[in-house]
Amino acid sequence: MKAAEERLRALGCPKINLQVRNSNKGVIAFYERIGFKVDDVISMGMRLWEHIREAQETV
């Protein structure tokens, strides 16, 4: 991770973002130990296959 952080800084990258499931406590703890913090944001997504199937059922 340190090498990746150094390369990103050298490229001018201001921030690294991760998406981790709330239930994955071990991974959350790992990233917190190396300096990551939980941001107060909402990650939104839409599973396309489920959305398409639901739309077809309403026709």
C-alpha positions in Angstrom: 0.0 0.0 0.0 2.8 2.4 0.8 4.2 2.1 -2.7 0.8 2.7 -4.2 0.3 5.8 -2.0 3.7 7.2 -2.9 3.0 6.7 -6.7 -0.4 8.3 -6.4 1.0 11.3 -4.5 3.7 11.7 -7.1 0.9 11.8 -9.8 -0.9 14.5 -7.8 -3.8 12.3 -6.7 -5.4 14.1 -3.7 -7.3 11.1 -2.2 -7.9 7.4 -2.3 -11.4 6.1 -2.0 -12.4 2.5 -1.1 -15.7 0.7 -1.0 -16.0 -2.0 1.7 -19.1 -3.8 2.8 -20.2 -2.8 6.4 -20.1 -6.5 7.3 -16.4 -6.9 6.4 -15.1 -5.8 9.8 -11.6 -7.3 9.3 -11.0 -5.3 6.2 -12.4 -2.1 7.7 -10.0 -2.6 10.7 -7.1 -3.2 8.4 -7.6 0.0 6.4 -8.2 2.0 9.6 -4.9 0.7 10.9 -3.1 2.1 7.9 -4.7 5.5 8.1 -8.0 5.3 6.2 -11.1 6.9 7.9 -14.8 6.4 7.3 -16.3 9.2 5.3 -19.8 10.4 5.9 -21.1 9.6 2.4 -23.6 7.2 0.8 -22.6 4.8 -1.9 -25.4 4.2 -4.3 -25.7 1.6 -7.0 -28.3 -0.2 -9.2 -27.9 -3.8 -10.2 -28.9 -3.7 -13.9 -30.0 -7.3 -14.3 -32.5 -7.0 -11.4 -33.7 -3.7 -12.7 -34.3 -5.0 -16.2 -36.1 -8.1 -14.9 -38.4 -5.9 -12.7 -39.2 -3.6 -15.7 -40.1 -6.6 -17.9 -42.4 -8.0 -15.2 -44.4 -4.7 -15.1 -45.0 -4.7 -18.9 
